[in-house]
C-alpha cells in the first residue's frame, strides 16, 4: 500500500514535471517566433514602403523622357549595321 502511494506520487510528480517542461518549451518557442517576426516585419515594412514610393517615381520618370538604348548589330535593308545607341 505504501509502495503504491509512492508510485502514484512519483507518477503524478513526473507528469507535473513533463507538463511544466512542455509549457516552458511552448512559451519559449512562442517568444522566439514573435521576436523573429517582429524584427522581420520592422525591416520589411520600412524597406518595402520606401522602395514602393521610389519605384513609382522611377517608373513615372522613365515613361516621360527619352533615353539612350543600346541596339545590337542587325541588318537593315540588307546591310549589316553595327551595334549602336539610339534615343527611345
Jmol script that loads the backbone (N, CA, C; Angstrom):
load data "model"
ATOM      1  N   UNK A   1       0.819  -1.178   0.000  1.00  0.00           N
ATOM      2  CA  UNK A   1       0.000   0.000   0.000  1.00  0.00           C
ATOM      3  C   UNK A   1       0.874   1.256   0.000  1.00  0.00           C
ATOM      4  N   UNK A   2       1.896   1.246   0.804  1.00  0.00           N
ATOM      5  CA  UNK A   2       2.809   2.389   0.863  1.00  0.00           C
ATOM      6  C   UNK A   2       3.543   2.532  -0.463  1.00  0.00           C
ATOM      7  N   UNK A   3       3.960   1.404  -1.019  1.00  0.00           N
ATOM      8  CA  UNK A   3       4.648   1.451  -2.315  1.00  0.00           C
ATOM      9  C   UNK A   3       3.724   1.976  -3.407  1.00  0.00           C
ATOM     10  N   UNK A   4       2.454   1.601  -3.318  1.00  0.00           N
ATOM     11  CA  UNK A   4       1.508   2.068  -4.317  1.00  0.00           C
ATOM     12  C   UNK A   4       1.326   3.579  -4.225  1.00  0.00           C
ATOM     13  N   UNK A   5       1.260   4.118  -3.022  1.00  0.00           N
ATOM     14  CA  UNK A   5       1.153   5.579  -2.843  1.00  0.00           C
ATOM     15  C   UNK A   5       2.406   6.282  -3.366  1.00  0.00           C
ATOM     16  N   UNK A   6       3.553   5.686  -3.084  1.00  0.00           N
ATOM     17  CA  UNK A   6       4.797   6.282  -3.582  1.00  0.00           C
ATOM     18  C   UNK A   6       4.824   6.290  -5.108  1.00  0.00           C
ATOM     19  N   UNK A   7       4.393   5.154  -5.703  1.00  0.00           N
ATOM     20  CA  UNK A   7       4.353   5.085  -7.156  1.00  0.00           C
ATOM     21  C   UNK A   7       3.406   6.135  -7.731  1.00  0.00           C
ATOM     22  N   UNK A   8       2.210   6.246  -7.146  1.00  0.00           N
ATOM     23  CA  UNK A   8       1.240   7.235  -7.627  1.00  0.00           C
ATOM     24  C   UNK A   8       1.776   8.650  -7.454  1.00  0.00           C
ATOM     25  N   UNK A   9       2.415   8.904  -6.348  1.00  0.00           N
ATOM     26  CA  UNK A   9       3.001  10.221  -6.113  1.00  0.00           C
ATOM     27  C   UNK A   9       4.104  10.521  -7.105  1.00  0.00           C
ATOM     28  N   UNK A  10       4.960   9.527  -7.380  1.00  0.00           N
ATOM     29  CA  UNK A  10       6.043   9.715  -8.344  1.00  0.00           C
ATOM     30  C   UNK A  10       5.487   9.949  -9.745  1.00  0.00           C
ATOM     31  N   UNK A  11       4.457   9.182 -10.109  1.00  0.00           N
ATOM     32  CA  UNK A  11       3.854   9.334 -11.431  1.00  0.00           C
ATOM     33  C   UNK A  11       3.230  10.721 -11.577  1.00  0.00           C
ATOM     34  N   UNK A  12       2.524  11.173 -10.542  1.00  0.00           N
ATOM     35  CA  UNK A  12       1.918  12.498 -10.583  1.00  0.00           C
ATOM     36  C   UNK A  12       2.986  13.571 -10.660  1.00  0.00           C
ATOM     37  N   UNK A  13       4.051  13.418  -9.882  1.00  0.00           N
ATOM     38  CA  UNK A  13       5.152  14.371  -9.904  1.00  0.00           C
ATOM     39  C   UNK A  13       5.822  14.385 -11.274  1.00  0.00           C
ATOM     40  N   UNK A  14       6.010  13.202 -11.846  1.00  0.00           N
ATOM     41  CA  UNK A  14       6.641  13.088 -13.160  1.00  0.00           C
ATOM     42  C   UNK A  14       5.764  13.751 -14.223  1.00  0.00           C
ATOM     43  N   UNK A  15       4.444  13.570 -14.139  1.00  0.00           N
ATOM     44  CA  UNK A  15       3.536  14.197 -15.094  1.00  0.00           C
ATOM     45  C   UNK A  15       3.564  15.712 -14.948  1.00  0.00           C
ATOM     46  N   UNK A  16       3.648  16.196 -13.703  1.00  0.00           N
ATOM     47  CA  UNK A  16       3.710  17.636 -13.481  1.00  0.00           C
ATOM     48  C   UNK A  16       4.982  18.224 -14.083  1.00  0.00           C
ATOM     49  N   UNK A  17       6.095  17.519 -13.915  1.00  0.00           N
ATOM     50  CA  UNK A  17       7.362  17.992 -14.480  1.00  0.00           C
ATOM     51  C   UNK A  17       7.283  18.008 -16.002  1.00  0.00           C
ATOM     52  N   UNK A  18       6.717  16.938 -16.600  1.00  0.00           N
ATOM     53  CA  UNK A  18       6.567  16.904 -18.054  1.00  0.00           C
ATOM     54  C   UNK A  18       5.679  18.048 -18.538  1.00  0.00           C
ATOM     55  N   UNK A  19       4.594  18.299 -17.822  1.00  0.00           N
ATOM     56  CA  UNK A  19       3.682  19.368 -18.211  1.00  0.00           C
ATOM     57  C   UNK A  19       4.369  20.730 -18.106  1.00  0.00           C
ATOM     58  N   UNK A  20       5.100  20.946 -17.010  1.00  0.00           N
ATOM     59  CA  UNK A  20       5.835  22.203 -16.854  1.00  0.00           C
ATOM     60  C   UNK A  20       6.869  22.373 -17.957  1.00  0.00           C
ATOM     61  N   UNK A  21       7.532  21.276 -18.301  1.00  0.00           N
ATOM     62  CA  UNK A  21       8.549  21.303 -19.344  1.00  0.00           C
ATOM     63  C   UNK A  21       7.905  21.655 -20.694  1.00  0.00           C
ATOM     64  N   UNK A  22       6.759  21.054 -20.990  1.00  0.00           N
ATOM     65  CA  UNK A  22       6.072  21.328 -22.252  1.00  0.00           C
ATOM     66  C   UNK A  22       5.598  22.779 -22.311  1.00  0.00           C
ATOM     67  N   UNK A  23       5.072  23.261 -21.209  1.00  0.00           N
ATOM     68  CA  UNK A  23       4.609  24.645 -21.166  1.00  0.00           C
ATOM     69  C   UNK A  23       5.778  25.599 -21.364  1.00  0.00           C
ATOM     70  N   UNK A  24       6.886  25.318 -20.704  1.00  0.00           N
ATOM     71  CA  UNK A  24       8.066  26.166 -20.836  1.00  0.00           C
ATOM     72  C   UNK A  24       8.576  26.171 -22.280  1.00  0.00           C
ATOM     73  N   UNK A  25       8.657  24.986 -22.888  1.00  0.00           N
ATOM     74  CA  UNK A  25       9.146  24.923 -24.269  1.00  0.00           C
ATOM     75  C   UNK A  25       8.203  25.634 -25.237  1.00  0.00           C
ATOM     76  N   UNK A  26       6.911  25.477 -25.039  1.00  0.00           N
ATOM     77  CA  UNK A  26       5.974  26.139 -25.944  1.00  0.00           C
ATOM     78  C   UNK A  26       6.027  27.661 -25.770  1.00  0.00           C
ATOM     79  N   UNK A  27       6.166  28.138 -24.547  1.00  0.00           N
ATOM     80  CA  UNK A  27       6.286  29.584 -24.324  1.00  0.00           C
ATOM     81  C   UNK A  27       7.589  30.125 -24.917  1.00  0.00           C
ATOM     82  N   UNK A  28       8.665  29.365 -24.759  1.00  0.00           N
ATOM     83  CA  UNK A  28       9.947  29.790 -25.320  1.00  0.00           C
ATOM     84  C   UNK A  28       9.861  29.861 -26.849  1.00  0.00           C
ATOM     85  N   UNK A  29       9.226  28.870 -27.457  1.00  0.00           N
ATOM     86  CA  UNK A  29       9.076  28.878 -28.916  1.00  0.00           C
ATOM     87  C   UNK A  29       8.211  30.048 -29.364  1.00  0.00           C
ATOM     88  N   UNK A  30       7.177  30.345 -28.609  1.00  0.00           N
ATOM     89  CA  UNK A  30       6.303  31.464 -28.938  1.00  0.00           C
ATOM     90  C   UNK A  30       7.052  32.789 -28.863  1.00  0.00           C
ATOM     91  N   UNK A  31       7.872  32.953 -27.833  1.00  0.00           N
ATOM     92  CA  UNK A  31       8.637  34.190 -27.669  1.00  0.00           C
ATOM     93  C   UNK A  31       9.642  34.351 -28.806  1.00  0.00           C
ATOM     94  N   UNK A  32      10.336  33.276 -29.150  1.00  0.00           N
ATOM     95  CA  UNK A  32      11.318  33.345 -30.240  1.00  0.00           C
ATOM     96  C   UNK A  32      10.619  33.647 -31.559  1.00  0.00           C
ATOM     97  N   UNK A  33       9.498  33.005 -31.803  1.00  0.00           N
ATOM     98  CA  UNK A  33       8.752  33.238 -33.033  1.00  0.00           C
ATOM     99  C   UNK A  33       8.267  34.685 -33.112  1.00  0.00           C
ATOM    100  N   UNK A  34       7.742  35.192 -32.020  1.00  0.00           N
ATOM    101  CA  UNK A  34       7.246  36.566 -32.005  1.00  0.00           C
ATOM    102  C   UNK A  34       8.385  37.557 -32.220  1.00  0.00           C
ATOM    103  N   UNK A  35       9.522  37.317 -31.568  1.00  0.00           N
ATOM    104  CA  UNK A  35      10.663  38.224 -31.717  1.00  0.00           C
ATOM    105  C   UNK A  35      11.167  38.222 -33.157  1.00  0.00           C
ATOM    106  N   UNK A  36      11.232  37.047 -33.769  1.00  0.00           N
ATOM    107  CA  UNK A  36      11.713  36.959 -35.145  1.00  0.00           C
ATOM    108  C   UNK A  36      10.753  37.653 -36.103  1.00  0.00           C
ATOM    109  N   UNK A  37       9.464  37.437 -35.904  1.00  0.00           N
ATOM    110  CA  UNK A  37       8.500  38.061 -36.818  1.00  0.00           C
ATOM    111  C   UNK A  37       8.461  39.575 -36.621  1.00  0.00           C
ATOM    112  N   UNK A  38       8.611  40.040 -35.386  1.00  0.00           N
ATOM    113  CA  UNK A  38       8.607  41.479 -35.132  1.00  0.00           C
ATOM    114  C   UNK A  38       9.836  42.131 -35.758  1.00  0.00           C
ATOM    115  N   UNK A  39      10.988  41.479 -35.634  1.00  0.00           N
ATOM    116  CA  UNK A  39      12.205  42.034 -36.224  1.00  0.00           C
ATOM    117  C   UNK A  39      12.109  42.052 -37.742  1.00  0.00           C
ATOM    118  N   UNK A  40      11.575  40.979 -38.311  1.00  0.00           N
ATOM    119  CA  UNK A  40      11.447  40.909 -39.760  1.00  0.00           C
ATOM    120  C   UNK A  40      10.411  41.910 -40.253  1.00  0.00           C
ATOM    121  N   UNK A  41       9.307  42.020 -39.568  1.00  0.00           N
ATOM    122  CA  UNK A  41       8.249  42.931 -40.001  1.00  0.00           C
ATOM    123  C   UNK A  41       8.727  44.379 -39.965  1.00  0.00           C
ATOM    124  N   UNK A  42       9.529  44.722 -38.980  1.00  0.00           N
ATOM    125  CA  UNK A  42      10.034  46.089 -38.895  1.00  0.00           C
ATOM    126  C   UNK A  42      10.922  46.443 -40.070  1.00  0.00           C
ATOM    127  N   UNK A  43      11.799  45.553 -40.469  1.00  0.00           N
ATOM    128  CA  UNK A  43      12.693  45.858 -41.578  1.00  0.00           C
ATOM    129  C   UNK A  43      11.965  45.771 -42.906  1.00  0.00           C
ATOM    130  N   UNK A  44      11.079  44.805 -43.072  1.00  0.00           N
ATOM    131  CA  UNK A  44      10.396  44.643 -44.349  1.00  0.00           C
ATOM    132  C   UNK A  44       9.467  45.821 -44.606  1.00  0.00           C
ATOM    133  N   UNK A  45       8.709  46.250 -43.603  1.00  0.00           N
ATOM    134  CA  UNK A  45       7.785  47.354 -43.813  1.00  0.00           C
ATOM    135  C   UNK A  45       8.532  48.630 -44.191  1.00  0.00           C
ATOM    136  N   UNK A  46       9.649  48.891 -43.549  1.00  0.00           N
ATOM    137  CA  UNK A  46      10.397  50.096 -43.858  1.00  0.00           C
ATOM    138  C   UNK A  46      10.959  50.025 -45.276  1.00  0.00           C
ATOM    139  N   UNK A  47      11.597  48.900 -45.607  1.00  0.00           N
ATOM    140  CA  UNK A  47      12.222  48.779 -46.920  1.00  0.00           C
ATOM    141  C   UNK A  47      11.190  48.768 -48.031  1.00  0.00           C
ATOM    142  N   UNK A  48      10.122  47.984 -47.860  1.00  0.00           N
ATOM    143  CA  UNK A  48       9.161  47.873 -48.945  1.00  0.00           C
ATOM    144  C   UNK A  48       8.418  49.192 -49.133  1.00  0.00           C
ATOM    145  N   UNK A  49       8.158  49.911 -48.053  1.00  0.00           N
ATOM    146  CA  UNK A  49       7.464  51.191 -48.181  1.00  0.00           C
ATOM    147  C   UNK A  49       8.287  52.199 -48.948  1.00  0.00           C
ATOM    148  N   UNK A  50       9.560  52.309 -48.600  1.00  0.00           N
ATOM    149  CA  UNK A  50      10.395  53.276 -49.299  1.00  0.00           C
ATOM    150  C   UNK A  50      10.658  52.818 -50.733  1.00  0.00           C
ATOM    151  N   UNK A  51      10.765  51.502 -50.945  1.00  0.00           N
ATOM    152  CA  UNK A  51      11.015  51.002 -52.290  1.00  0.00           C
ATOM    153  C   UNK A  51       9.793  51.226 -53.177  1.00  0.00           C
ATOM    154  N   UNK A  52       8.592  51.080 -52.613  1.00  0.00           N
ATOM    155  CA  UNK A  52       7.388  51.281 -53.409  1.00  0.00           C
ATOM    156  C   UNK A  52       7.295  52.729 -53.894  1.00  0.00           C
ATOM    157  N   UNK A  53       7.535  53.650 -53.006  1.00  0.00           N
ATOM    158  CA  UNK A  53       7.462  55.059 -53.394  1.00  0.00           C
ATOM    159  C   UNK A  53       8.514  55.355 -54.438  1.00  0.00           C
ATOM    160  N   UNK A  54       9.720  54.852 -54.209  1.00  0.00           N
ATOM    161  CA  UNK A  54      10.818  55.110 -55.139  1.00  0.00           C
ATOM    162  C   UNK A  54      10.543  54.469 -56.490  1.00  0.00           C
ATOM    163  N   UNK A  55      10.033  53.243 -56.517  1.00  0.00           N
ATOM    164  CA  UNK A  55       9.813  52.568 -57.796  1.00  0.00           C
ATOM    165  C   UNK A  55       8.717  53.265 -58.596  1.00  0.00           C
ATOM    166  N   UNK A  56       7.697  53.787 -57.934  1.00  0.00           N
ATOM    167  CA  UNK A  56       6.648  54.516 -58.647  1.00  0.00           C
ATOM    168  C   UNK A  56       7.228  55.778 -59.258  1.00  0.00           C
ATOM    169  N   UNK A  57       8.059  56.475 -58.515  1.00  0.00           N
ATOM    170  CA  UNK A  57       8.670  57.694 -59.045  1.00  0.00           C
ATOM    171  C   UNK A  57       9.556  57.374 -60.235  1.00  0.00           C
ATOM    172  N   UNK A  58      10.325  56.309 -60.134  1.00  0.00           N
ATOM    173  CA  UNK A  58      11.248  55.951 -61.215  1.00  0.00           C
ATOM    174  C   UNK A  58      10.474  55.541 -62.452  1.00  0.00           C
ATOM    175  N   UNK A  59       9.435  54.729 -62.307  1.00  0.00           N
ATOM    176  CA  UNK A  59       8.689  54.300 -63.490  1.00  0.00           C
ATOM    177  C   UNK A  59       7.974  55.471 -64.145  1.00  0.00           C
ATOM    178  N   UNK A  60       7.421  56.389 -63.363  1.00  0.00           N
ATOM    179  CA  UNK A  60       6.791  57.563 -63.958  1.00  0.00           C
ATOM    180  C   UNK A  60       7.818  58.419 -64.677  1.00  0.00           C
ATOM    181  N   UNK A  61       8.996  58.545 -64.083  1.00  0.00           N
ATOM    182  CA  UNK A  61      10.053  59.340 -64.699  1.00  0.00           C
ATOM    183  C   UNK A  61      10.524  58.686 -65.995  1.00  0.00           C
ATOM    184  N   UNK A  62      10.667  57.377 -66.016  1.00  0.00           N
ATOM    185  CA  UNK A  62      11.140  56.682 -67.212  1.00  0.00           C
ATOM    186  C   UNK A  62      10.122  56.759 -68.344  1.00  0.00           C
ATOM    187  N   UNK A  63       8.853  56.792 -68.019  1.00  0.00           N
ATOM    188  CA  UNK A  63       7.833  56.860 -69.057  1.00  0.00           C
ATOM    189  C   UNK A  63       7.866  58.193 -69.794  1.00  0.00           C
ATOM    190  N   UNK A  64       8.246  59.261 -69.106  1.00  0.00           N
ATOM    191  CA  UNK A  64       8.069  60.595 -69.643  1.00  0.00           C
ATOM    192  C   UNK A  64       9.302  61.207 -70.301  1.00  0.00           C
ATOM    193  N   UNK A  65      10.398  60.499 -70.380  1.00  0.00           N
ATOM    194  CA  UNK A  65      11.559  61.111 -71.026  1.00  0.00           C
ATOM    195  C   UNK A  65      12.278  60.092 -71.910  1.00  0.00           C
ATOM    196  N   UNK A  66      12.958  60.593 -72.909  1.00  0.00           N
ATOM    197  CA  UNK A  66      13.717  59.721 -73.798  1.00  0.00           C
ATOM    198  C   UNK A  66      15.082  59.444 -73.196  1.00  0.00           C
ATOM    199  N   UNK A  67      15.605  58.271 -73.508  1.00  0.00           N
ATOM    200  CA  UNK A  67      16.948  57.926 -73.045  1.00  0.00           C
ATOM    201  C   UNK A  67      17.601  57.032 -74.085  1.00  0.00           C
ATOM    202  N   UNK A  68      18.933  56.947 -74.021  1.00  0.00           N
ATOM    203  CA  UNK A  68      19.669  56.151 -74.997  1.00  0.00           C
ATOM    204  C   UNK A  68      19.570  54.668 -74.659  1.00  0.00           C
ATOM    205  N   UNK A  69      19.365  53.871 -75.715  1.00  0.00           N
ATOM    206  CA  UNK A  69      19.241  52.424 -75.564  1.00  0.00           C
ATOM    207  C   UNK A  69      20.223  51.769 -76.521  1.00  0.00           C
ATOM    208  N   UNK A  70      20.919  50.730 -76.067  1.00  0.00           N
ATOM    209  CA  UNK A  70      21.861  50.010 -76.920  1.00  0.00           C
ATOM    210  C   UNK A  70      21.091  49.074 -77.833  1.00  0.00           C
ATOM    211  N   UNK A  71      21.375  49.174 -79.125  1.00  0.00           N
ATOM    212  CA  UNK A  71      20.775  48.273 -80.116  1.00  0.00           C
ATOM    213  C   UNK A  71      21.896  47.402 -80.652  1.00  0.00           C
ATOM    214  N   UNK A  72      21.806  46.083 -80.523  1.00  0.00           N
ATOM    215  CA  UNK A  72      22.874  45.209 -81.025  1.00  0.00           C
ATOM    216  C   UNK A  72      22.935  45.216 -82.562  1.00  0.00           C
ATOM    217  N   UNK A  73      23.981  44.625 -83.073  1.00  0.00           N
ATOM    218  CA  UNK A  73      24.170  44.573 -84.530  1.00  0.00           C
ATOM    219  C   UNK A  73      22.974  43.874 -85.173  1.00  0.00           C
ATOM    220  N   UNK A  74      22.575  44.400 -86.356  1.00  0.00           N
ATOM    221  CA  UNK A  74      21.419  43.839 -87.052  1.00  0.00           C
ATOM    222  C   UNK A  74      21.503  44.196 -88.535  1.00  0.00           C
ATOM    223  N   UNK A  75      20.598  43.679 -89.293  1.00  0.00           N
ATOM    224  CA  UNK A  75      20.531  44.013 -90.728  1.00  0.00           C
ATOM    225  C   UNK A  75      19.392  44.993 -90.946  1.00  0.00           C
ATOM    226  N   UNK A  76      19.689  46.010 -91.710  1.00  0.00           N
ATOM    227  CA  UNK A  76      18.670  46.983 -92.066  1.00  0.00           C
ATOM    228  C   UNK A  76      18.711  47.186 -93.580  1.00  0.00           C
ATOM    229  N   UNK A  77      17.640  46.857 -94.280  1.00  0.00           N
ATOM    230  CA  UNK A  77      17.546  46.950 -95.734  1.00  0.00           C
ATOM    231  C   UNK A  77      18.668  46.182 -96.413  1.00  0.00           C
ATOM    232  N   UNK A  78      18.993  45.034 -95.862  1.00  0.00           N
ATOM    233  CA  UNK A  78      20.002  44.166 -96.476  1.00  0.00           C
ATOM    234  C   UNK A  78      21.435  44.499 -96.088  1.00  0.00           C
ATOM    235  N   UNK A  79      21.676  45.570 -95.345  1.00  0.00           N
ATOM    236  CA  UNK A  79      23.033  45.948 -94.943  1.00  0.00           C
ATOM    237  C   UNK A  79      23.248  45.607 -93.474  1.00  0.00           C
ATOM    238  N   UNK A  80      24.471  45.203 -93.149  1.00  0.00           N
ATOM    239  CA  UNK A  80      24.809  44.908 -91.766  1.00  0.00           C
ATOM    240  C   UNK A  80      25.105  46.212 -91.032  1.00  0.00           C
ATOM    241  N   UNK A  81      24.424  46.441 -89.933  1.00  0.00           N
ATOM    242  CA  UNK A  81      24.611  47.648 -89.134  1.00  0.00           C
ATOM    243  C   UNK A  81      25.246  47.230 -87.813  1.00  0.00           C
ATOM    244  N   UNK A  82      26.339  47.933 -87.422  1.00  0.00           N
ATOM    245  CA  UNK A  82      26.991  47.620 -86.148  1.00  0.00           C
ATOM    246  C   UNK A  82      26.082  48.014 -84.989  1.00  0.00           C
ATOM    247  N   UNK A  83      26.429  47.502 -83.814  1.00  0.00           N
ATOM    248  CA  UNK A  83      25.684  47.882 -82.632  1.00  0.00           C
ATOM    249  C   UNK A  83      25.876  49.361 -82.332  1.00  0.00           C
ATOM    250  N   UNK A  84      24.830  50.020 -81.842  1.00  0.00           N
ATOM    251  CA  UNK A  84      24.899  51.455 -81.594  1.00  0.00           C
ATOM    252  C   UNK A  84      23.804  51.862 -80.600  1.00  0.00           C
ATOM    253  N   UNK A  85      23.946  53.085 -80.106  1.00  0.00           N
ATOM    254  CA  UNK A  85      22.932  53.643 -79.226  1.00  0.00           C
ATOM    255  C   UNK A  85      21.933  54.452 -80.041  1.00  0.00           C
ATOM    256  N   UNK A  86      20.662  54.410 -79.620  1.00  0.00           N
ATOM    257  CA  UNK A  86      19.646  55.276 -80.236  1.00  0.00           C
ATOM    258  C   UNK A  86      18.792  55.860 -79.113  1.00  0.00           C
ATOM    259  N   UNK A  87      18.137  56.986 -79.429  1.00  0.00           N
ATOM    260  CA  UNK A  87      17.225  57.601 -78.456  1.00  0.00           C
ATOM    261  C   UNK A  87      15.860  56.952 -78.581  1.00  0.00           C
ATOM    262  N   UNK A  88      15.318  56.545 -77.464  1.00  0.00           N
ATOM    263  CA  UNK A  88      13.954  55.995 -77.449  1.00  0.00           C
ATOM    264  C   UNK A  88      13.180  56.587 -76.322  1.00  0.00           C
TER     265      UNK A  88
END
end "model"
wireframe off; spacefill off
backbone 0.3
color backbone group
